[in-house]
Amino acid sequence: MTTPDDAASFFDAEMGRFLAQFEADIQPLEELQERVKAIRGRGEAADGWVRAEVSASGALDSLRIDPRAMRLGADALAEAVLAAASDATADLTTQMAGMMTDGLTPFADEARRSNED
């Protein structure tokens, strides 16, 4: 006959196994999240005189303007800044798409296999 203590012990052991498996399953997602936080998009314009960097959120994180770019004039310099920022955003998007595809494919494959069963 099973006692309440036996059932509680079994339940504790099963919960421990379940939580350990869950932690192992989400570890790759946590690593992906950290990699996404660290990603930076980079772009440049005006022959490299203007360089921009955006963070994972898409915010302009860094802008470097070579002193030679001042000769471009205000309007051309403004266009170069916008072009560099746009290129940086496009670079970020490309990197993130690749990272997400690589990082989430194993989970999609497993979900697909589970649905087939």
C-alpha positions as a printed Julia matrix, in Angstrom:
117×3 Matrix{Float64}:
  0.0    0.0     0.0
  1.26   3.46   -0.96
  1.55   5.91    1.91
  1.12   9.68    1.63
  4.85  10.02    2.29
  5.62   7.72   -0.66
  3.37   9.77   -2.93
  4.93  13.05   -1.76
  8.42  11.66   -2.28
  7.5   10.45   -5.78
  5.94  13.82   -6.59
  9.05  15.68   -5.35
 11.32  13.48   -7.46
  9.16  13.92  -10.56
  8.99  17.68  -10.07
 12.76  17.78   -9.66
 13.23  15.88  -12.93
 10.68  18.07  -14.68
 12.34  21.3   -13.49
 15.81  20.05  -14.44
 14.57  19.21  -17.95
 12.82  22.57  -18.23
 15.99  24.42  -17.23
 17.99  22.42  -19.78
 15.4   23.18  -22.45
 15.36  26.94  -21.86
 19.13  27.36  -21.5
 19.61  27.79  -25.28
 16.88  30.45  -25.28
 18.56  32.31  -22.44
 21.86  32.18  -24.32
 20.13  33.47  -27.45
 18.62  36.31  -25.45
 22.07  37.33  -24.2
 23.5   37.21  -27.73
 20.61  39.35  -29.01
 21.2   41.94  -26.28
 24.85  42.22  -27.31
 24.27  42.55  -31.06
 25.14  45.8   -32.81
 24.33  46.94  -36.33
 26.93  49.01  -38.14
 26.68  51.27  -41.15
 28.69  53.94  -42.88
 28.33  56.61  -45.52
 30.32  59.34  -47.25
 33.25  57.06  -48.01
 33.41  55.92  -44.39
 33.61  59.45  -43.0
 30.31  58.91  -41.18
 29.81  55.73  -39.14
 26.8   54.73  -37.1
 26.09  51.91  -34.72
 22.68  50.83  -33.43
 21.88  48.67  -30.42
 19.6   45.63  -30.38
 16.65  47.94  -29.65
 17.37  49.85  -32.86
 18.45  52.98  -30.97
 21.39  54.94  -32.36
 24.15  53.92  -30.0
 27.18  55.55  -31.59
 27.87  58.13  -34.29
 31.35  58.98  -35.5
 31.98  61.81  -37.91
 35.42  62.22  -39.38
 36.46  65.9   -39.45
 36.77  65.65  -43.25
 33.01  65.08  -43.42
 32.48  68.68  -42.34
 33.47  69.72  -45.86
 30.34  68.03  -47.2
 28.09  70.86  -46.07
 25.16  70.67  -43.68
 22.63  69.02  -45.99
 25.03  66.4   -47.36
 26.31  65.65  -43.87
 22.75  65.21  -42.58
 22.02  62.82  -45.48
 25.2   60.88  -44.71
 24.23  60.54  -41.05
 20.78  59.25  -42.02
 22.29  56.87  -44.59
 24.79  55.47  -42.08
 22.03  55.01  -39.48
 19.8   53.33  -42.05
 22.62  50.97  -43.08
 23.28  50.16  -39.43
 19.6   49.33  -38.9
 19.58  47.11  -41.99
 22.73  45.36  -40.73
 21.09  44.83  -37.33
 17.97  43.38  -38.96
 20.01  40.96  -41.06
 22.04  39.81  -38.1
 18.97  39.35  -35.91
 17.09  37.4   -38.55
 19.99  34.99  -38.91
 20.44  34.7   -35.17
 16.74  34.02  -34.59
 16.57  31.46  -37.38
 19.62  29.63  -36.05
 18.5   29.9   -32.44
 14.87  28.92  -32.86
 15.13  26.24  -35.56
 15.82  23.42  -33.06
 12.64  24.33  -31.14
 10.57  24.51  -34.32
 11.92  21.14  -35.43
 11.03  19.59  -32.08
  7.52  21.11  -32.17
  7.06  19.77  -35.69
  8.14  16.27  -34.57
  5.76  16.44  -31.59
  2.85  17.34  -33.86
  3.66  14.41  -36.14
  3.47  11.94  -33.24
